[in-house]
Amino acid sequence: MKLFQILLAVLTLTVVLGLPGLAAACPSCADAPAAGGDDDENVMGNRLAYNRSIYVMVGVPYLTLAIAGFLIYRGVKQNEAFRRARELAQDPGLAAATPQAS
């Protein structure tokens, strides 16, 4: 029984350590260097292009969220200023009671 456990542990360790080498890249990334030719410059160009495209795919949602947040913030501030100006126009007595900003 002890031999079986040791053999099972060695087999499991071999499989676990051997699997990451099989899944090193996605299919597009794995095929691109082979289809690109044998020159190292083209292969490096493909790798850099894939790397940059991943950065773009990760960064664009954050950039979109930041732009939307900024537009919402600016809209709220403009709406607040517009509403305050309208209140002052309707009731001129508020202007005297409101402290002036310098």
Contact map, one row per residue, 1 for C-alpha under 8 A:
111110000000000000000000000000000000000000000000000000000000000000000000000000000000000000000000000000
111111000000000000000000000000000000000000000000000000000000000000000000000000000000000000000000000000
111111100000000000000000000000000000000000000000000000000000000000000000000000000000000000000000000000
111111110000000000000000000000000000000000000000000000000000000000000000000000000000000000000000000000
111111111000000000000000000000000000000000000000000000000000000000000000000000000000000000000000000000
011111111100000000000000000000000000000000000000000000000000000000000000000000000000000000000000000000
001111111110000000000000000000000000000000000000000000000000000000000000000000000000000000000000000000
000111111111000000000000000000000000000000000000000000000000000000000000000000000000000000000000000000
000011111111100000000000000000000000000000000000000000000000000000000000000000000000000000000000000000
000001111111110000000000000000000000000000000000000000000000000000000000000000000000000000000000000000
000000111111111000000000000000000000000000000000000000000000000000000000000000000000000000000000000000
000000011111111100000000000000000000000000000000000000000000000000000000000000000000000000000000000000
000000001111111110000000000000000000000000000000000000000000000000000000000000000000000000000000000000
000000000111111111000000000000000000000000000000000000000000000000000000000000000000000000000000000000
000000000011111111100000000000000000000000000000000000000000000000000000000000000000000000000000000000
000000000001111111110000000000000000000000000000000000000000000000000000000000000000000000000000000000
000000000000111111110000000000000000000000000000000000000000000000000000000000000000000000000000000000
000000000000011111111100000000000000000000000000000000000000000000000000000000000000000000000000000000
000000000000001111111110000000000000000000000000000000000000000000000000000000000000000000000000000000
000000000000000111111111000000000000000000000000000000000000000000000000000000000000000000000000000000
000000000000000001111111000000000000000000000000000000000000000000000000000000000000000000000000000000
000000000000000001111111000000000000000000000000000000000000000000000000000000000000000000000000000000
000000000000000000111111110000000000000000000000000000000000000000000000000000000000000000000000000000
000000000000000000011111110000000000000000000000000000000000000000000000000000000000000000000000000000
000000000000000000000011111111000000000000000000000000000000000000000000000000000000000000000000000000
000000000000000000000011111111000000000000000000000000000000000000000000000000000000000000000000000000
000000000000000000000000111111100000000000000000000000000000000000000000000000000000000000000000000000
000000000000000000000000111111110000000000000000000000000000000000000000000000000000000000000000000000
000000000000000000000000111111111000000000000010010000000000000000000000000000000000000000000000000000
000000000000000000000000111111111100000000000000000000000000000000000000000000000000000000000000000000
000000000000000000000000001111111110000000000000000000000000000000000000000000000000000000000000000000
000000000000000000000000000111111111000000100100000000000000000000000000000000000000000000000000000000
000000000000000000000000000011111111100001100100000000000000000000000000000000000000000000000000000000
000000000000000000000000000001111111110000000000000000000000000000000000000000000000000000000000000000
000000000000000000000000000000111111100000000000000000000000000000000000000000000000000000000000000000
000000000000000000000000000000011111110001100000000000000000000000000000000000000000000000000000000000
000000000000000000000000000000001111111001100000000000000000000000000000000000000000000000000000000000
000000000000000000000000000000000101111101100000000000000000000000000000000000000000000000000000000000
000000000000000000000000000000000000111111100000000000000000000000000000000000000000000000000000000000
000000000000000000000000000000000000011111110000000000000000000000000000000000000000000000000000000000
000000000000000000000000000000000000001111111000000000000000000000000000000000000000000000000000000000
000000000000000000000000000000001001111111111100000000000000000000000000000000000000000000000000000000
000000000000000000000000000000011001111111111110000000000000000000000000000000000000000000000000000000
000000000000000000000000000000000000000111111111000000000000000000000000000000000000000000000000000000
000000000000000000000000000000000000000011111111100000000000000000000000000000000000000000000000000000
000000000000000000000000000000011000000001111111110000000000000000000000000000000000000000000000000000
000000000000000000000000000010000000000000111111111000000000000000000000000000000000000000000000000000
000000000000000000000000000000000000000000011111111100000000000000000000000000000000000000000000000000
000000000000000000000000000000000000000000001111111110000000000000000000000000000000000000000000000000
000000000000000000000000000010000000000000000111111111000000000000000000000000000000000000000000000000
000000000000000000000000000000000000000000000011111111100000000000000000000000000000000000000000000000
000000000000000000000000000000000000000000000001111111110000000000000000000000000000000000000000000000
000000000000000000000000000000000000000000000000111111111000000000000000000000000000000000000000000000
000000000000000000000000000000000000000000000000011111111100000000000000000000000000000000000000000000
000000000000000000000000000000000000000000000000001111111110000000000000000000000000000000000000000000
000000000000000000000000000000000000000000000000000111111111000000000000000000000000000000000000000000
000000000000000000000000000000000000000000000000000011111111100000000000000000000000000000000000000000
000000000000000000000000000000000000000000000000000001111111110000000000000000000000000000000000000000
000000000000000000000000000000000000000000000000000000111111111000000000000000000000000000000000000000
000000000000000000000000000000000000000000000000000000011111111100000000000000000000000000000000000000
000000000000000000000000000000000000000000000000000000001111111110000000000000000000000000000000000000
000000000000000000000000000000000000000000000000000000000111111111000000000000000000000000000000000000
000000000000000000000000000000000000000000000000000000000011111111100000000000000000000000000000000000
000000000000000000000000000000000000000000000000000000000001111111110000000000000000000000000000000000
000000000000000000000000000000000000000000000000000000000000111111111000000000000000000000000000000000
000000000000000000000000000000000000000000000000000000000000011111111100000000000000000000000000000000
000000000000000000000000000000000000000000000000000000000000001111111110000000000000000000000000000000
000000000000000000000000000000000000000000000000000000000000000111111111000000000000000000000000000000
000000000000000000000000000000000000000000000000000000000000000011111111100000000000000000000000000000
000000000000000000000000000000000000000000000000000000000000000001111111110000000000000000000000000000
000000000000000000000000000000000000000000000000000000000000000000111111111000000000000000000000000000
000000000000000000000000000000000000000000000000000000000000000000011111111100000000000000000000000000
000000000000000000000000000000000000000000000000000000000000000000001111111110000000000000000000000000
000000000000000000000000000000000000000000000000000000000000000000000111111111000000000000000000000000
000000000000000000000000000000000000000000000000000000000000000000000011111111100000000000000000000000
000000000000000000000000000000000000000000000000000000000000000000000001111111110000000000000000000000
000000000000000000000000000000000000000000000000000000000000000000000000111111111000000000000000000000
000000000000000000000000000000000000000000000000000000000000000000000000011111111100000000000000000000
000000000000000000000000000000000000000000000000000000000000000000000000001111111110000000000000000000
000000000000000000000000000000000000000000000000000000000000000000000000000111111111000000000000000000
000000000000000000000000000000000000000000000000000000000000000000000000000011111111100000000000000000
000000000000000000000000000000000000000000000000000000000000000000000000000001111111110000000000000000
000000000000000000000000000000000000000000000000000000000000000000000000000000111111111000000000000000
000000000000000000000000000000000000000000000000000000000000000000000000000000011111111100000000000000
000000000000000000000000000000000000000000000000000000000000000000000000000000001111111110000000000000
000000000000000000000000000000000000000000000000000000000000000000000000000000000111111111000000000000
000000000000000000000000000000000000000000000000000000000000000000000000000000000011111111100100000000
000000000000000000000000000000000000000000000000000000000000000000000000000000000001111111111110000000
000000000000000000000000000000000000000000000000000000000000000000000000000000000000111111110000000000
000000000000000000000000000000000000000000000000000000000000000000000000000000000000011111110000000000
000000000000000000000000000000000000000000000000000000000000000000000000000000000000001111111110000000
000000000000000000000000000000000000000000000000000000000000000000000000000000000000000111111111000000
000000000000000000000000000000000000000000000000000000000000000000000000000000000000000100111111100000
000000000000000000000000000000000000000000000000000000000000000000000000000000000000001100111111110000
000000000000000000000000000000000000000000000000000000000000000000000000000000000000000100111111111000
000000000000000000000000000000000000000000000000000000000000000000000000000000000000000000011111111000
000000000000000000000000000000000000000000000000000000000000000000000000000000000000000000001111111000
000000000000000000000000000000000000000000000000000000000000000000000000000000000000000000000111111100
000000000000000000000000000000000000000000000000000000000000000000000000000000000000000000000011111110
000000000000000000000000000000000000000000000000000000000000000000000000000000000000000000000000011111
000000000000000000000000000000000000000000000000000000000000000000000000000000000000000000000000001111
000000000000000000000000000000000000000000000000000000000000000000000000000000000000000000000000000111
